Amino acid sequence: MGEWPTLSLRKAGVTLIDCDHRTPTAVPTGYPYVTIPQLEDGHIDTSTARRISRDDFEQWTRKARAEPHDVVLSRRTNPGVTAFVPEGLEFALGQNLVLLRSDGTVVYPPFLRWLVRGPEWWEQIGRFLNVGAVFDSLKCADIPNFRLRIPPVSEQRGIANILGTLDDKIELSRRMSETLEATVRALFKSWFVDEVPTGGTVRGLDEIAVFLNGLALQKFPPTSHDSLPVIKIAQLRAGDTRGADRASGDLPADYVVHDGDVLFSWSGSLECVLWAGGRGALNQHLFKVTSAEFPKWFYYLWIHRHLADFREIAAGMATTMGHIQRHHLSRAPVVVPAPAVLAAADRILGPMIEQITLRNVEARTLAEIRDALLPRLISGELRLTDAELASAGGTS
């Protein structure tokens, strides 16, 4: 560790490129306009980005046009959060975002994305953060002065190779899960919605499954010997329990959540997910949905079929937090096919639903490994062997 120099980003050849401080007009189709919410786990998710015209794209990227291996940095709302720019991605940079770019003289460009996720990076964020009345923020003038330890280029290559390989596997698992989910929904819609099966009956959603409401877990404080992360709406949306509150592990078994459980938030942000974030405690405002009569895919997909209607109902509630009530479940119709049809569909959809959970659990496990390795590699606590350096193709 002693031989690694500590340099400012400026002296390490990393420059900051600011974005245009206006907002372009949105259009139905066009180039993605990336803002802070599109930075997710070190990646840029353009699927939720607004679109802008080609003329606006050219104008907005005249000053800040992203290149491969650049890092997008949020200066506000989530100051310090970053995402890297992959090959082939074109987008315009939104307000309160800046680009960091290495000239390659001191910092190996693919390593930059990991350098700005380590513990020293967050120490610098805390040091330079401007605490405001509304938003905490970072000043563009301060960021080039961040001082970080810089490994030799050979180690930078090795670290980038190890962490990048893990990250690629995580993304592959997530993409496979998303593809499976889209396929399952399309098959379900074709078989049970577009062509209503003959010989079926219509029942309420609450007749095909048990909707177990969670507990007020502040009444179950964690004990010194056993605790579980509390799964609230925030954890449901994030898909993990990082930063979650803790509750006693001594809960009735029904209120303990496991990978593969169907969780449905009935207030606030209405979401229904196949949970893959590990064991946890079921908080109030969440249903754990089960059925002794029907397979998981059946009630999971029927909930999703009615989810848009449930969200519309919740949005119309004259309360601070929109929600649905149990009678809305009763009024949500479900077409229950004949047993032979259900069994035939289960042979196809059942394994696919299980694969979705397995892929998501795999992605979470790999992310945990990546996030555990990152600070140890970046700090020099864990050093690479000569063989690992050679496999990365790097020499100092």
C-alpha positions as CSV (number, residue, x, y, z in Angstrom):
1,M,0.0,0.0,0.0
2,G,2.9,2.3,0.8
3,E,4.0,2.7,-2.9
4,W,0.7,3.9,-4.2
5,P,0.8,7.6,-4.6
6,T,-2.1,9.9,-3.6
7,L,-3.0,12.3,-6.3
8,S,-5.7,14.8,-7.0
9,L,-7.9,13.8,-10.0
10,R,-6.5,16.8,-11.8
11,K,-2.9,15.6,-11.4
12,A,-4.0,12.1,-12.3
13,G,-5.1,13.3,-15.7
14,V,-8.9,13.1,-15.0
15,T,-10.8,16.1,-16.3
16,L,-14.3,17.3,-15.5
17,I,-16.8,18.2,-18.2
18,D,-19.9,20.1,-17.2
19,C,-23.3,19.7,-18.9
20,D,-25.7,22.3,-20.4
21,H,-27.7,23.8,-17.5
22,R,-31.0,23.9,-19.4
23,T,-33.7,21.3,-20.0
24,P,-34.5,20.4,-23.6
25,T,-38.1,19.7,-24.8
26,A,-39.2,16.1,-24.6
27,V,-40.3,14.3,-27.8
28,P,-42.0,10.9,-28.2
29,T,-38.9,9.2,-29.8
30,G,-35.4,10.3,-30.1
31,Y,-32.1,10.4,-28.2
32,P,-32.1,9.6,-24.4
33,Y,-31.7,12.5,-22.1
34,V,-30.1,11.0,-19.0
35,T,-30.8,12.5,-15.6
36,I,-29.9,11.4,-12.0
37,P,-32.6,8.6,-11.7
38,Q,-31.0,6.8,-14.7
39,L,-27.8,6.1,-12.7
40,E,-28.4,2.7,-11.3
41,D,-25.7,0.5,-9.6
42,G,-22.9,2.0,-11.7
43,H,-24.8,1.7,-15.0
44,I,-26.9,4.1,-17.1
45,D,-30.4,2.8,-17.6
46,T,-31.8,4.7,-20.7
47,S,-35.1,2.7,-20.6
48,T,-36.6,5.3,-18.3
49,A,-35.0,8.4,-19.8
50,R,-36.9,11.1,-21.6
51,R,-36.3,11.5,-25.3
52,I,-35.1,14.6,-27.2
53,S,-34.8,15.5,-30.9
54,R,-31.6,15.2,-32.9
55,D,-31.2,19.0,-33.0
56,D,-31.4,19.2,-29.2
57,F,-29.1,16.2,-28.9
58,E,-26.4,17.9,-31.1
59,Q,-26.7,21.1,-29.1
60,W,-26.6,19.4,-25.7
61,T,-23.7,17.2,-26.6
62,R,-21.6,20.0,-28.2
63,K,-20.2,20.8,-24.7
64,A,-20.4,17.4,-23.0
65,R,-20.4,14.4,-25.4
66,A,-19.8,11.2,-23.6
67,E,-17.1,8.8,-24.7
68,P,-16.6,5.1,-23.7
69,H,-15.1,4.7,-20.2
70,D,-16.2,8.2,-19.2
71,V,-17.9,8.3,-15.8
72,V,-21.2,10.2,-15.2
73,L,-21.3,11.8,-11.8
74,S,-24.3,13.2,-9.9
75,R,-23.5,16.5,-8.2
76,R,-26.9,16.8,-6.5
77,T,-29.8,14.6,-5.0
78,N,-27.4,11.6,-4.8
79,P,-24.1,13.5,-4.8
80,G,-21.2,11.2,-5.5
81,V,-23.2,8.5,-7.3
82,T,-21.6,7.5,-10.6
83,A,-22.2,5.3,-13.7
84,F,-19.8,4.4,-16.5
85,V,-20.3,5.0,-20.2
86,P,-20.2,1.7,-22.2
87,E,-19.3,1.4,-25.9
88,G,-21.9,2.5,-28.3
89,L,-24.2,4.4,-26.0
90,E,-25.3,7.9,-27.2
91,F,-27.1,10.2,-24.8
92,A,-27.4,13.8,-23.7
93,L,-26.3,14.7,-20.2
94,G,-29.0,16.2,-17.9
95,Q,-28.7,18.9,-15.3
96,N,-26.6,18.4,-12.2
97,L,-24.6,15.7,-13.9
98,V,-21.0,16.0,-15.1
99,L,-18.5,13.7,-17.0
100,L,-15.2,12.5,-15.6
101,R,-12.7,11.5,-18.3
102,S,-9.2,10.0,-17.9
103,D,-6.5,10.9,-20.5
104,G,-4.9,7.5,-19.8
105,T,-1.6,8.8,-18.6
106,V,-2.0,7.9,-15.0
107,V,-5.5,6.3,-14.7
108,Y,-6.3,3.4,-17.0
109,P,-9.7,4.6,-18.4
110,P,-11.7,1.3,-17.6
111,F,-10.4,1.5,-14.1
112,L,-11.9,5.0,-13.5
113,R,-15.4,3.6,-12.9
114,W,-14.1,1.6,-10.0
115,L,-11.8,4.3,-8.6
116,V,-14.8,6.5,-8.0
117,R,-16.7,3.8,-6.1
118,G,-14.2,3.0,-3.4
119,P,-14.1,4.2,0.2
120,E,-11.6,7.0,-0.4
121,W,-14.0,8.4,-3.0
122,W,-16.8,8.6,-0.5
123,E,-14.5,10.1,2.1
124,Q,-13.8,12.9,-0.4
125,I,-17.5,13.3,-1.1
126,G,-18.1,13.8,2.6
127,R,-15.2,16.3,2.8
128,F,-16.3,18.5,-0.1
129,L,-20.1,18.1,0.2
130,N,-22.0,21.4,0.4
131,V,-24.9,20.8,2.8
132,G,-27.8,22.9,1.5
133,A,-31.3,23.8,2.8
134,V,-32.9,21.7,0.0
135,F,-30.2,19.6,-1.7
136,D,-26.7,18.6,-0.7
137,S,-24.4,19.2,-3.7
138,L,-20.9,19.1,-5.0
139,K,-19.2,22.1,-6.7
140,C,-17.6,21.5,-10.1
141,A,-14.5,23.4,-8.9
142,D,-14.0,21.1,-6.0
143,I,-14.2,17.7,-7.8
144,P,-10.9,17.8,-9.6
145,N,-9.2,18.4,-6.2
146,F,-10.4,15.0,-4.8
147,R,-7.3,13.1,-3.7
148,L,-7.2,9.4,-4.2
149,R,-4.6,6.6,-4.0
150,I,-3.7,5.5,-7.5
151,P,-2.4,1.9,-8.0
152,P,0.2,1.1,-10.7
153,V,-1.4,0.7,-14.2
154,S,-0.7,-3.0,-14.1
155,E,-2.8,-3.3,-10.9
156,Q,-5.4,-1.0,-12.3
157,R,-5.8,-3.3,-15.3
158,G,-6.1,-6.4,-13.1
159,I,-8.7,-4.7,-10.8
160,A,-10.7,-3.5,-13.7
161,N,-10.6,-7.0,-15.3
162,I,-11.8,-8.8,-12.1
163,L,-14.5,-6.3,-11.2
164,G,-15.6,-5.8,-14.8
165,T,-16.0,-9.5,-15.4
166,L,-18.2,-9.8,-12.3
167,D,-20.2,-6.8,-13.4
168,D,-20.7,-8.3,-16.9
169,K,-22.0,-11.6,-15.3
170,I,-24.4,-9.6,-13.1
171,E,-25.8,-7.7,-16.1
172,L,-26.1,-11.0,-18.1
173,S,-28.1,-12.6,-15.3
174,R,-30.4,-9.5,-15.0
175,R,-30.9,-9.4,-18.8
176,M,-31.8,-13.1,-18.9
177,S,-34.3,-12.5,-16.0
178,E,-35.9,-9.6,-17.8
179,T,-36.2,-11.6,-21.0
180,L,-37.8,-14.5,-19.2
181,E,-40.2,-12.2,-17.5
182,A,-41.2,-10.6,-20.8
183,T,-41.7,-14.0,-22.3
184,V,-43.8,-15.3,-19.4
185,R,-46.1,-12.2,-19.5
186,A,-46.5,-12.5,-23.2
187,L,-47.5,-16.2,-23.0
188,F,-49.8,-15.5,-20.1
189,K,-51.6,-12.7,-21.9
190,S,-52.0,-14.8,-25.0
191,W,-53.3,-17.9,-23.2
192,F,-55.5,-16.3,-20.5
193,V,-56.4,-12.8,-21.5
194,D,-56.5,-12.6,-25.3
195,E,-58.1,-16.0,-25.7
196,V,-60.2,-16.8,-22.6
197,P,-59.9,-20.5,-22.0
198,T,-63.1,-22.5,-22.5
199,G,-64.5,-24.3,-19.4
200,G,-63.1,-21.7,-17.0
201,T,-64.7,-19.8,-14.2
202,V,-64.3,-16.2,-13.0
203,R,-63.2,-15.5,-9.4
204,G,-62.0,-12.6,-7.4
205,L,-58.2,-12.1,-7.0
206,D,-58.5,-12.6,-3.3
207,E,-60.2,-16.0,-3.9
208,I,-57.2,-17.5,-5.7
209,A,-54.5,-16.4,-3.1
210,V,-53.9,-15.3,0.4
211,F,-52.8,-11.7,0.8
212,L,-50.9,-11.5,4.1
213,N,-50.4,-8.0,5.4
214,G,-47.1,-7.3,7.1
215,L,-46.4,-6.3,10.7
216,A,-45.7,-2.9,12.3
217,L,-42.1,-4.0,12.9
218,Q,-41.1,-1.2,15.1
219,K,-42.9,-3.3,17.8
220,F,-40.4,-6.1,17.1
221,P,-37.0,-4.4,17.8
222,P,-33.9,-6.5,16.9
223,T,-32.1,-8.5,19.6
224,S,-28.4,-8.8,20.1
225,H,-28.4,-12.5,18.9
226,D,-30.8,-12.4,16.0
227,S,-32.3,-9.9,13.6
228,L,-33.7,-9.6,10.1
229,P,-33.6,-6.7,7.6
230,V,-37.0,-5.0,7.3
231,I,-38.5,-5.2,3.9
232,K,-40.4,-1.9,3.2
233,I,-41.6,-0.4,-0.1
234,A,-38.1,1.1,-0.6
235,Q,-36.5,-2.3,-0.4
236,L,-39.1,-3.7,-2.7
237,R,-38.3,-1.2,-5.3
238,A,-34.6,-1.5,-4.9
239,G,-34.7,-5.3,-4.9
240,D,-32.3,-5.6,-1.9
241,T,-32.0,-4.8,1.8
242,R,-29.0,-2.6,1.8
243,G,-29.4,0.1,4.5
244,A,-32.6,-1.5,5.7
245,D,-33.8,-1.2,9.3
246,R,-33.6,-4.3,11.4
247,A,-36.2,-6.2,13.3
248,S,-36.3,-9.2,15.6
249,G,-35.7,-12.5,13.9
250,D,-38.1,-14.1,16.3
251,L,-41.2,-13.6,14.1
252,P,-44.0,-16.0,13.1
253,A,-42.7,-17.9,10.1
254,D,-45.4,-16.5,7.8
255,Y,-43.9,-13.0,8.2
256,V,-40.4,-14.0,7.2
257,V,-39.7,-13.4,3.5
258,H,-37.6,-15.7,1.4
259,D,-36.2,-15.6,-2.1
260,G,-39.0,-16.4,-4.6
261,D,-41.8,-15.0,-2.5
262,V,-44.4,-12.8,-4.2
263,L,-44.5,-9.4,-2.5
264,F,-47.1,-6.7,-3.4
265,S,-47.1,-3.2,-1.9
266,W,-50.7,-2.0,-1.6
267,S,-49.9,1.6,-0.7
268,G,-47.6,4.3,-1.9
269,S,-45.8,3.0,-4.9
270,L,-47.8,-0.1,-5.9
271,E,-45.3,-2.8,-7.0
272,C,-45.5,-6.6,-7.3
273,V,-42.2,-8.5,-7.4
274,L,-40.7,-11.9,-7.2
275,W,-38.5,-11.2,-4.3
276,A,-34.8,-12.1,-4.7
277,G,-33.2,-9.9,-2.0
278,G,-32.6,-12.5,0.7
279,R,-34.3,-13.3,4.0
280,G,-36.2,-10.4,5.6
281,A,-39.1,-9.4,7.7
282,L,-42.4,-8.4,6.1
283,N,-43.3,-4.8,7.0
284,Q,-46.8,-3.3,7.0
285,H,-48.1,-1.9,3.7
286,L,-46.8,-5.1,2.0
287,F,-48.6,-8.3,1.2
288,K,-46.9,-11.6,1.0
289,V,-49.0,-13.5,-1.5
290,T,-49.3,-17.3,-1.4
291,S,-51.8,-20.0,-2.5
292,A,-52.3,-23.6,-1.6
293,E,-54.5,-24.1,-4.7
294,F,-52.8,-22.3,-7.6
295,P,-49.2,-22.1,-8.8
296,K,-47.1,-19.0,-8.1
297,W,-47.0,-17.7,-11.7
298,F,-50.8,-17.7,-11.9
299,Y,-51.5,-15.3,-9.0
300,Y,-48.3,-13.3,-9.7
301,L,-49.3,-12.6,-13.3
302,W,-53.0,-11.9,-12.4
303,I,-51.8,-9.3,-9.9
304,H,-49.7,-7.7,-12.7
305,R,-52.7,-7.8,-15.0
306,H,-54.7,-5.6,-12.6
307,L,-51.7,-3.5,-11.4
308,A,-52.4,-0.5,-13.6
309,D,-56.0,-0.4,-12.4
310,F,-54.8,-0.6,-8.8
311,R,-52.4,2.2,-9.3
312,E,-55.2,4.4,-10.8
313,I,-57.4,3.6,-7.8
314,A,-54.6,4.5,-5.4
315,A,-53.8,7.7,-7.3
316,G,-57.4,8.8,-6.8
317,M,-57.4,8.4,-3.1
318,A,-57.7,11.7,-1.2
319,T,-54.9,10.8,1.2
320,T,-51.2,11.6,1.6
321,M,-50.4,8.1,0.5
322,G,-52.6,6.4,-2.1
323,H,-53.6,2.8,-1.5
324,I,-56.0,0.1,-2.4
325,Q,-58.3,-1.9,0.0
326,R,-59.1,-5.5,0.2
327,H,-62.5,-5.0,-1.6
328,H,-60.5,-3.9,-4.6
329,L,-58.9,-7.4,-4.7
330,S,-62.3,-8.9,-4.6
331,R,-63.5,-6.9,-7.5
332,A,-60.5,-7.8,-9.7
333,P,-61.6,-10.6,-11.9
334,V,-59.5,-13.7,-12.5
335,V,-60.2,-16.3,-15.2
336,V,-59.5,-19.7,-13.7
337,P,-59.1,-22.3,-16.5
338,A,-60.1,-26.0,-16.3
339,P,-57.6,-28.1,-14.3
340,A,-56.1,-29.7,-17.4
341,V,-55.4,-26.3,-19.0
342,L,-53.9,-25.0,-15.8
343,A,-51.6,-28.1,-15.5
344,A,-50.5,-27.8,-19.1
345,A,-49.6,-24.1,-18.6
346,D,-47.9,-24.8,-15.3
347,R,-45.5,-27.3,-17.1
348,I,-44.2,-24.4,-19.2
349,L,-44.6,-21.3,-17.0
350,G,-43.7,-22.8,-13.7
351,P,-40.0,-23.5,-14.5
352,M,-39.7,-20.2,-16.2
353,I,-40.9,-18.3,-13.1
354,E,-38.4,-20.3,-11.0
355,Q,-35.6,-19.4,-13.4
356,I,-36.4,-15.7,-13.0
357,T,-35.9,-15.9,-9.3
358,L,-32.7,-18.0,-9.7
359,R,-31.2,-15.5,-12.2
360,N,-32.0,-12.6,-9.9
361,V,-30.6,-14.3,-6.8
362,E,-27.4,-15.1,-8.9
363,A,-27.2,-11.4,-9.8
364,R,-27.5,-10.3,-6.2
365,T,-24.9,-12.8,-5.0
366,L,-22.4,-11.7,-7.6
367,A,-23.1,-8.1,-6.7
368,E,-22.4,-8.9,-3.1
369,I,-19.1,-10.5,-4.1
370,R,-18.2,-7.5,-6.3
371,D,-19.1,-5.0,-3.7
372,A,-17.0,-6.9,-1.0
373,L,-14.0,-7.1,-3.3
374,L,-14.1,-3.5,-4.5
375,P,-13.0,-1.6,-1.4
376,R,-10.3,-4.2,-0.6
377,L,-8.8,-4.1,-4.1
378,I,-9.1,-0.3,-4.4
379,S,-7.4,0.2,-1.0
380,G,-4.6,-2.3,-1.6
381,E,-5.7,-4.5,1.3
382,L,-6.1,-7.3,-1.3
383,R,-3.3,-7.4,-3.8
384,L,-3.3,-9.2,-7.1
385,T,-0.9,-12.0,-7.8
386,D,1.5,-11.9,-10.7
387,A,-0.6,-14.5,-12.5
388,E,-3.7,-12.3,-12.2
389,L,-1.8,-9.2,-13.4
390,A,-0.5,-11.2,-16.4
391,S,-4.0,-12.4,-17.3
392,A,-5.2,-8.8,-17.3
393,G,-2.5,-8.0,-19.8
394,G,-1.0,-5.2,-17.8
395,T,2.6,-4.1,-17.0
396,S,3.5,-1.2,-14.9
